[in-house]
Amino acid sequence: MNNLSIESSYQYCQELAKKHYENFPVASLLIPKSKRKFIAAIYAFARIADDIADEGNLNPEIRIARLIKYKDLFDNRICSREFPNLPAIYDTVERNSLTEKNFLDLISAFIQDNQKNKYKNFEEVLGYCKKSANPVGRILLELFDIRNDLALNYSDRICTALQLTNFYQDLSLDIEKDRFYISEETLNQFGLSYDDLISFKTSKLVNDNFKEMMKYLIDINFNLFNEGENLLGYLDGLFKKEIKLTLEGGREILHKIISSDYNPFLLRPKLNKFNWLRIILRSLI
């Protein structure tokens, strides 16, 4: 693996990030230039695993086999033409002393998506977030050489809240994939079932029980964001602004669900340019 192959790999990752810009960090220009290629490599690593887990019409067994192969290649530092991003991520991990377990946990979450489509209780959902979302925040903190345990725990709260927000934002899309991230116990608590969720998706109408449930779940999310905001005290410079904008973006999505009278089936809540302008101005103030 020579320098040219590493640089070519980084170029591949940066092009992939641009291609999927809607999923790349919204304020990525706030990231110091010296870190951008590393973040592109991290993004590409997760993006490719996500595509294996979701794209196309492959059956779950084939998806799982490909994800296991991807995981084994990373774990054993083996390069493959099938995954041009690997030299860049190996270099990123080594040069920044990143914890490998966080990357392995991410792939494990994508494997789990093809093995499990329902969750018994909220604790199981949080267990999924621990693998699917929290590692991302931990990787970014380590990239900026922040390894304080309290900071990492606050990051976990933000990342879990962002993942849960994404579940509620994409409720309709996930149901199409036969995935349900609202647990059976939570549904039962409000007199609901998975069949009710399917019915709400079809009709785009929800009942009062569903609205009460969403209010309950969104309140939990706001608390997680509020606790996680303590992370900002450990950050500075442009990275602090990036995380602050990410926090505000997550909160704004929750406010959009509230504004829809707790009905994310009616119209997928997402942020437009005006929303982001308001968030940026609010952050600056």
C-alpha positions in Angstrom: 0.0 0.0 0.0 2.1 3.0 -1.3 1.4 6.7 -0.9 -0.3 7.0 -4.3 -2.8 4.3 -3.4 -3.6 6.0 -0.1 -4.1 9.4 -1.8 -6.2 7.8 -4.5 -8.3 6.2 -1.8 -8.7 9.5 0.0 -9.8 11.1 -3.3 -12.4 8.3 -3.8 -13.8 9.0 -0.3 -14.0 12.7 -0.9 -15.8 12.2 -4.2 -18.2 9.8 -2.5 -18.9 12.4 0.3 -19.7 15.1 -2.4 -22.0 12.7 -4.2 -24.0 12.0 -1.0 -23.7 15.6 0.2 -27.2 15.5 1.7 -26.0 13.0 4.3 -22.6 14.5 4.8 -22.2 16.9 7.8 -24.2 20.0 6.9 -21.6 22.4 8.2 -18.6 20.4 7.0 -16.9 23.7 5.8 -16.6 24.5 9.5 -14.3 21.5 9.9 -10.6 22.5 9.7 -9.1 21.7 6.3 -6.5 19.5 7.9 -9.3 17.1 9.2 -11.6 17.1 6.1 -10.0 14.1 4.3 -10.1 12.1 7.5 -13.8 12.9 8.0 -14.4 12.0 4.3 -12.7 8.6 4.9 -14.8 8.0 8.1 -18.0 9.0 6.2 -17.2 6.7 3.3 -16.6 3.8 5.6 -20.1 4.2 7.1 -21.7 5.1 3.8 -20.5 2.0 2.1 -21.6 -0.2 4.9 -25.0 1.5 4.9 -25.3 0.9 1.1 -24.5 -2.8 1.5 -27.2 -3.0 4.2 -29.9 -1.2 2.3 -29.4 -0.6 -1.4 -30.8 -2.9 -4.1 -32.9 -6.0 -3.8 -30.4 -8.5 -2.3 -31.7 -10.8 0.3 -30.6 -10.4 3.9 -28.2 -13.4 3.9 -26.2 -11.9 1.0 -26.1 -8.5 2.6 -24.9 -10.0 5.9 -22.2 -12.0 4.1 -20.9 -8.8 2.4 -21.0 -6.8 5.6 -19.1 -9.6 7.4 -16.5 -9.6 4.6 -16.2 -5.8 4.9 -15.8 -6.1 8.6 -13.1 -8.8 8.3 -11.2 -6.9 5.7 -11.1 -3.8 8.0 -10.3 -5.9 11.1 -7.3 -7.6 9.4 -6.1 -4.5 7.4 -6.6 -6.1 4.0 -7.1 -4.0 0.9 -9.6 -5.0 -1.8 -10.6 -3.6 -5.2 -14.2 -4.0 -4.1 -13.7 -1.4 -1.4 -11.4 1.5 -2.6 -12.0 3.4 0.6 -10.1 0.9 2.8 -6.5 2.3 2.4 -7.8 5.7 3.5 -9.6 4.5 6.5 -6.6 2.4 7.6 -4.4 5.5 7.3 -7.0 7.6 9.2 -7.2 5.2 12.1 -3.4 4.9 12.4 -2.5 8.5 12.0 -5.2 9.6 14.6 -5.0 6.7 17.0 -8.7 6.0 16.6 -10.4 3.1 18.5 -11.1 0.3 16.1 -14.0 -1.0 18.1 -16.1 2.0 17.1 -15.8 1.1 13.4 -16.5 -2.6 14.1 -19.6 -1.6 16.1 -20.9 0.4 13.2 -20.8 -2.5 10.9 -22.4 -4.7 13.5 -25.3 -2.3 13.6 -25.8 -2.7 9.8 -25.7 -6.4 10.2 -28.3 -6.2 12.9 -30.6 -4.2 10.6 -30.7 -7.3 8.4 -31.3 -9.7 11.3 -33.8 -7.9 13.5 -36.7 -5.7 12.4 -38.5 -5.2 15.7 -37.5 -4.4 19.3 -39.1 -5.6 22.5 -38.5 -2.5 24.6 -36.9 1.0 24.6 -33.7 -0.4 26.2 -33.2 -2.7 23.1 -33.6 0.4 20.9 -31.0 2.2 22.9 -28.7 -0.8 22.6 -29.0 -0.5 18.8 -28.2 3.2 19.0 -25.1 2.4 21.1 -23.7 0.6 18.0 -25.3 2.5 15.1 -24.9 6.1 16.3 -22.7 6.6 19.4 -19.5 5.3 17.7 -19.7 8.2 15.1 -19.5 10.8 17.9 -16.7 9.0 19.6 -14.7 8.7 16.4 -15.1 12.4 15.7 -14.0 13.3 19.3 -11.0 11.1 19.1 -10.2 12.7 15.7 -10.0 16.0 17.5 -8.0 14.4 20.3 -10.8 14.6 22.9 -10.8 11.5 25.0 -12.4 12.6 28.2 -14.9 10.1 29.5 -17.5 12.7 30.4 -17.2 14.3 27.0 -17.6 10.9 25.4 -20.7 10.2 27.5 -22.3 13.5 26.5 -21.5 12.7 22.9 -23.3 9.4 23.3 -26.5 11.3 24.4 -26.3 13.6 21.4 -25.8 10.7 18.9 -28.5 8.6 20.5 -30.9 11.5 20.3 -30.0 12.1 16.6 -30.5 8.5 15.8 -33.9 8.4 17.5 -34.9 11.6 15.8 -34.0 10.0 12.5 -36.2 7.0 13.4 -39.2 9.3 13.9 -38.3 11.4 10.8 -38.1 8.3 8.6 -40.9 6.3 10.3 -42.8 5.9 6.9 -39.6 4.9 5.0 -38.6 2.3 7.6 -42.0 0.7 7.6 -41.7 0.2 3.8 -38.5 -1.8 4.6 -40.4 -3.7 7.3 -38.3 -2.1 10.1 -39.8 -0.8 13.3 -37.7 1.2 15.7 -40.5 2.0 18.1 -40.5 -0.9 20.5 -43.4 -3.2 21.1 -43.5 -2.3 24.8 -43.7 1.5 24.0 -46.5 0.8 21.5 -48.4 -1.3 24.0 -48.0 1.4 26.6 -50.1 3.7 24.4 -52.6 1.0 23.2 -51.0 0.6 19.8 -49.5 -2.2 17.7 -47.3 -2.6 14.7 -50.4 -3.1 12.5 -51.6 0.4 13.7 -48.3 1.9 12.4 -48.8 0.2 9.0 -52.4 1.6 8.9 -51.2 5.1 9.8 -48.6 5.0 7.1 -51.2 3.9 4.5 -53.8 6.5 5.5 -51.4 9.2 6.6 -53.8 9.8 9.5 -52.9 9.1 13.2 -55.0 8.8 16.3 -54.7 10.5 19.7 -52.8 7.5 21.2 -50.1 7.9 18.6 -49.8 11.6 19.2 -49.4 11.0 22.9 -46.8 8.4 22.2 -44.8 10.7 19.9 -45.0 13.5 22.5 -43.6 11.1 25.1 -40.8 10.0 22.8 -39.9 13.5 21.7 -39.7 14.7 25.3 -37.2 11.9 25.9 -35.2 13.2 22.9 -35.2 16.8 24.1 -33.8 15.7 27.4 -31.1 13.7 25.7 -30.1 16.7 23.6 -30.2 19.0 26.7 -27.9 16.6 28.6 -25.6 16.1 25.6 -25.2 19.9 25.1 -22.7 19.8 28.0 -20.3 18.4 25.4 -19.9 21.9 24.0 -17.9 22.8 27.2 -15.2 20.4 26.0 -15.0 21.8 22.5 -13.7 25.0 20.9 -13.3 26.7 17.6 -15.0 25.5 14.4 -15.6 22.0 15.7 -17.7 23.4 18.5 -19.8 25.4 16.0 -20.3 22.3 13.9 -21.6 20.3 16.9 -23.8 23.2 18.0 -25.4 23.4 14.5 -25.9 19.6 14.5 -27.7 19.8 17.9 -29.9 22.6 16.7 -30.7 20.7 13.5 -31.8 17.7 15.5 -34.0 19.8 17.7 -35.5 21.6 14.7 -36.6 18.2 13.2 -38.4 17.4 16.5 -40.1 20.8 16.4 -41.3 20.1 12.8 -42.9 16.8 14.0 -44.6 18.8 16.8 -45.8 21.4 14.2 -47.3 18.6 12.1 -49.5 17.7 15.2 -47.2 14.7 15.9 -47.9 13.2 12.5 -44.6 12.4 10.6 -46.6 10.3 8.1 -48.3 13.3 6.6 -45.0 14.8 5.3 -41.5 13.7 6.0 -40.0 16.4 8.3 -36.8 17.8 6.9 -34.8 21.0 7.1 -34.9 23.5 4.2 -32.5 26.4 3.5 -34.6 28.8 5.6 -34.5 26.4 8.6 -30.7 26.2 8.3 -30.3 29.9 8.0 -32.4 30.4 11.2 -30.4 27.7 13.0 -27.1 29.3 12.0 -28.2 32.8 13.0 -29.5 31.4 16.4 -26.2 29.7 16.9 -24.2 32.8 16.2 -26.3 34.8 18.6 
